Amino acid sequence: AEVGSEFQVLSRERGLAVATDAGSGLGVIGDEVKLREVLQNLLTNALAHARTRVLLRAGRHERPDGEVVRVLVEDDGPGIPPERLHGVFDRYKHGGTGTGLGLAICREFIELHGGETWAESNEGQWARFLFTLPVATDARPPAALDTSPGAAQPRVLLLEDDAETAALVSRTLRGRYRLETVRDGREGLARARSLAPDIILLDAFLPGMDGLDVVAALRSSADTAAIPVVLISSHPDLSEKLQGLQLGAGVDYQGKPFQPVELLARVERALRLREAERALERSRLLLRHAGRDPSTGLLDREGLAGRVVEEYARAQRHGRHLALVRLAVPTLEPGPAAHAIRQNLRAHDVVAHLGDGRFALALPETDLTSAEVLCRRLMRRLEPGSTGSFRTLDAMALPTAGQALGALLGSDLDG
C-alpha cells in the first residue's frame, strides 16, 4: 500500500489510476528494501505501458506445496506477445522490446527470498507480472519497537542494590518496559529462571552472589542462555575483563555514571539483536518448509521436484530445451560450493543441494552441448584438477516430468 501511494503523483501526471488491494496479515520474512525495489520496478514498468490504470494486489494463495503470499502488478496496456512472454525476466533478452534489466533483477531478488516470478498476458488487453513469497507463520516486529497502546511491553529484570541507580533505571525505562527490581544476586538468578525476562540489567557487584557469577550461571542454563544481559558498573577495567571471560554473545557493558539515553539505546539495541536472531531462526524454518536446504539456501529434494515439474511443463509448452545436470564436488564445503555454482549460472537456472557434495541443476532453454560446456567450465572453477564430476540429461527426451526427475535424482544420467 505504501509503494502504491508513492506512485499516485506520477500516475496522475500521466492520467493514470493506481489501485492497491493489500490484504492484512500477510507476514513474510524478507529484506524490506529489496522487496520495495521489486515493487517499484514492476510499477514503473506497468505505468510505462498502461492506457488507463495499474493494479497492485497482494493476497494469500493456496498451492499444492503449501500457502504463499502472491503479489500481482497488472496494467491495461498492449500486453506481451506469446513468443516473448517466457523471456521477459531474462537479463539477456531485454532492450528494444519494452522491458528492461530491472525485471531480471526483480527475479533475482525474489528467488533469493525463496519465491518465484512469472508473467501473464492477454495480448492487446493487459499484462500481469506476479511473484510469490513464503508465508511467515510467526513474523512479528521486534518487541522493543512495538510501543503502541495496549501492546505487550518487553519485560526487564534489574539486579541492583544501589537505590539511586535503581531509581534512575526505573525513570529511564518507564512507559516503554515492564521493570522488576531485585537487590540480591542469588535471588535475581532465581527470578530470571522463573520470570524469563526479555533482558536482564545487573550490577557487577551484588550481595549474595557476584554479578559476573550470575551471568556465568545464566549462560550455563539452556532456559536463560539466550537472554541479553547488560552489566552496569563503575569499575574501569570491567569491560576488558568481560572479553577475557568468554561469556558468549548477548553480554554488553554500561559504565557508571551514565546518561539515561545511553542506557535506553543499549537496551533497545540488545533487544533488536535478539529479535534478529529469532527472525533468522524462523527464516531457517521457513526455508525448510519452503523446500529449501538451510545449509546452502538452495532448493532441497522436495523443492527441486516442484521446480523440475514446472520447468518441464514450460519447456514442453513452448517447445524448448531443458537440460538436467548432477554435479559432484565432495571435497568442497556445501556453502562455498553452492555460492560458486549460483554465481556462475543465470538467475532463472534451478539449483538444488542433495547433500554430501552433490548438486542438481535444471537449465531452461539449454541443450546438452551447451550444458556440458557450462559444466566443464564450472568444474574448472570449483575444483581445478580434482575428482569432481558431472552428468547431463536432455529432459525433453523423456515422456514425463516424473521420469525426468527420477533420472536426475537417480544414477542413470548420460555424460
N, C-alpha and C positions, 0 to 999 in steps of 0.2 A: 504493500500500500504506500509506503514511503517513497519507493523508487517511482511508482506511478505518478505520485503527486509532483515529484521533481520535474516531470516531463510535461506538466499541464501548460506552462507558459509557452514552451516551444511548440506544442501541438496546436494551441490556439493561434499562434502566429501563422501557422500553415493551414488553418481552417479545419483542423482535425480534432476528433474527440478521443480521449484515452479513458477507457473504462477499466476499473480494477475490481476484481472479485476475489478477495483473500479470505479464505476460511480461517476460523480461530483454532488455536490449539494444535497448530502444525509444527510440532517440535522436531528440529533436526540439529545435529551437532556438526558444525562446519565453520569455515572461515568466512565471517560476515563480509569482509572487504571483497573477497573474491566472488562471493555469490552476488553482491551488489554489482560488480563489474560484469558478470554474466548477464544479469537482467538489463543493465544499462546498454550493453552491446546489442541484445536482442530487441530492445525497444527502439534504439536508434535505427537499426536495420528495418524494423517494421514501419516506423514513421517515414522512412525514405521511400517506401513502396505503397503505403496506404492511400486510398482515394478519399475516404471519409472518416474512418475510425480504426482504432487499435484496441485490442482487448488483452488484458493481463489477468490470468486466473491461476489460483493455487488451491489445491484440494487433495484430500486423501484418495488413493486409488488402490483397489484390490487387484493383486496379480496372483497367479498360481504359486509363485515362490514367496508370497507374503505381501504385506502392505507397504506402500511407498507414498511419499509426497510427490505429486506431479504438478509441474508448473508449465503453463501454456502462454505463448505470446502469439496473437493472431492479428493479421491485417487483412483488409479487404482490397488488396491490390491485385495486380495481374496474375499472381500465382507463379508457380515454378513448373517448367516443362517436365514431364515424367522422366525423360532421359537425363536430366540434370539433378533430379531430386536426391538421388543416393549420394551425390558428391558435394552437397552444399557445405558440409563441415570439413571437407578435405582442404588442408592448407596448400596443396599443390594444384588445386583446380579453381582458385578464385581469380579475380581480375578480369574485367571486361564482361562479366556475366551478371553483375548486380549484387554479388555477395563478396565479402572481404575476408581478410585474415582473422578478423575479430571472431568469426564463427568457429574457426579452428581452435582458437584459444579458449572459447567457451566450452567446447567439447573436452579439451584437456582438463580444465578446471573441474568440470562436473565428474569426469571419470576418476579424478584424484579423490573426489568425495565418495566414490563408490556408486555413482549414479550413471545414467546413460542419456544420450541426446539423439533426437531424430527430427525429421521434418515431414510434414504432410501438406498436400496442396490439391486444390481443385482449380485447374488452370483457367484463368480468366475471371476467377471469383475471389479466392482467398489463399493465403499461405499460413501455415502454423509451424512454429518452432517449439519443441517440447523438450523438457528434461525431467528426470526423476532424482530424488534423494532418499536415502534410507530414513525411515521413521525413527526418531529417538524416543524411546518409551519413558525415559527418565531425564529429559532435557529440562533444566531449570537454571535461572540466573544465579550467580554467586550470592551466597547468603549476605555478605557484607554490603551488597549493592541494593538489596531489597528493603527499603525504608518506608514503603507505602503504609498508610494507616491500616492497622489490623494484621500486617504481615508478621510472621513469627520472627522475632529478633534473635540473632545468634547469642548463645549463652557463653559468658566469660566467667571463669573461676579465677579469683585473685587470692594468692597466698602472700600475705603481707602483715607483719606485726607492728609496723610503724603507722600510727593513726593518721598522721599528716599526709603521708604518701597515699594511704588508702583513700583518704578523702579527696585528694587531687585526682586519683584514677577514677573514682566514682563520678566526680563532676565532669571529667573528660568524656566518659563513655555514656553518661546519662542520656536517655532518649534514643540511642542507637542500639544498645545492647542490654541484655539482662545480666546483671552482675551479682555474683555471690562472693562474699569475702570470708576467708578463713585465716586465723592468725598463726596456726601451728603447722609445721611441715608434715608431721605424721598424719594429722587429721586431714590436711589438704590432699595428701595422696589417697586416702580412703574416699574423700569426696569426689576426687577425679574419677575413681573407678566406678562409683555408684552413679554420678551425675552425667558422665560422658559429655563434658562441655565442648564447645566448638573451638575454644582456645584457652590456654592457661597462662596467666601472668604471675610471676612469683619473684620474691626477693631471693637473692643468692644466699643470704644468711638468715635462717629461720630457727626459732626454738623447736625442740622436739626432734627435728630431722633437717639436716643441712639441705639448702635448695638444690645444690648440684646432685646430692644423693636422691632427691625427689625426682629430678629429671632422669637420672640413670634408671630408677625404678619404673618410671613411666615408659621409657624406651624398651625395657626388658619384657613388657607385657603386651601381648597381641591386642588387648582391648584398648590400650591407651597409646600405643606406639605411634600412631598417625596424628595424634592431637598436636597442633602447633603450640610451641612454648616460647614465651618471651621472658628472659631473665632480666630483672631490674636490680642494678647495684651501683654503688658509688666507688667500688673497688677499681682502680685504674688498670690493673693487669688482668681483669677477669675475661675480657674479650679474647685475649691471646690464649688464656688458659682453656677456654671453651674449645678452641680449634684443636688443641692437643688432646682433649678428652674423647674426641671422635664419637660424639653423641648422636650423630646422624643428621639428616636433613630435618628442617622444621624447627630448629632451635635458633632463636635470634637473641640479641642483646640490646638493652636500652640502659644507657648510663644515667646516673643521677648527678645533679638535678636535671630535669628535662622540661621542655615546653609541652603543654598538652597536645599541640598539633603534631609534635614528633611521635608521641605515643600512639595517637589516633592513626597516623599514617602507617606506623609499624604494624598495628593490629589489623588494619584493613589489607595491607599487603600480605600478611600471613594467611588471612582467610581467603584471599584471592588465589594464592598459590595452592592452598589445599583444595579449593574448588576446581582449579585447573587440573590437578592430579586426578580428582574424581571424574571429571569430564573425559580425561584421557582414558581412564579405565572403562568408562561407559562406551567410548568410541571403539575400544578394542572389542568389547562385547558385541557392539553393533556390526563391526566388521565380520565377526564370526556368524552372526545371524544373517548378514547380507551376502554370504558366500565368499568371504574374504579370509585370507590367511594372515593372522595377526603378526607373524614374524617378518613378513615382507610387504604387507599391504596389497599384494597381488590377489587374484582370484584363487580360491581353493578348488577342489574337485567339483563340489556342488555348483559353485559359481561358474566354473568353466563349462559344465554341462549345459546350463541355461544359455550362455553366450554362443556356444558352438551351434546349438539348435537354431538360435536367432540368425547367426551369420550364414548357416547352411540354407535356411529358408530364403534369406535375402539374395544370396548368390544364385539360387535356383530360380527365383522370381525374375531376376534381371539378366540371367544367362551369363554370369561372370565367374571368374576363377575364385577358388578358396583353397589355400594351401595350409596344411596342418603340419606342425613340427614338434618333435620332442627333443629337448636338449638335456644332456647330462654333463654337469660340471661338479663332480663330487668333491674336488679339493678346495672349492671356494665356500666361504660362509654365505648362507642364503641371502642376507640383507644386501651386501655389496654386489653379489651376483645379480640379484633382482634389479638393483638400481642400474647396473651396467646394461642389462638386457633392455630395460624400459627406455633408457636413454638412446639406444640405437634403433628403436622401432618408431613407427608412425603412431600418432595419437590414437587412431582407431584400431590398431592391431591389438589382439587379445592375448594376454599373458597370464599364466597360472603357475603357482608353485605346488608341485606334487609331493614335496618332501625329499630328503636325502640327496639334495643337489640336483633334482630333476625338475625341469620346467616344460610346460606345454604352451605352444603358440598356435593361434589361428590368424592367418594373414589374408584379409579380404583383398580381392582384385589382384591376387598374386599367383602366377603359375609356378610349376615345380622348379623350372630352371632359375627363375628369379629368387625363389625361396632358398635354393641351395647356395646361390651366390651370396645371399644375405647371411646365411648361417655360417659359411666359411669365414666371411669377414668378421662375424660376431665371435666365433670361436678363437680367432687370432687375437682379438682384443681381450677376451675373457681369460684365456689360458694359453698363451703362446707356447707351442711345443709340448702341451700336456696331453693327458689321456682323455680329455673332454671329447664328447661325440654328439652327433645329431642324426635324426632320421626324419624323412619327409613323406608326405602323403597328399595326393590330389583328392580332396574331399568329394569333389563332384563326380569322381569315378565310382562312388558307392551310391546305391539307390536310396538310402535313408540317412537322416541325420544321426539316428541311433547307431547305425553301423559305422559312420564316420567317427563318432565319439568313441565307440568301442575300440576302433583301430588306433585312435590317438592315445588312449589310455592303456592299450594292450602292448603287445610286443611284436606285432606283425607289420610295422611300418617299413616301407621300401626306402632305399637310400644307401 
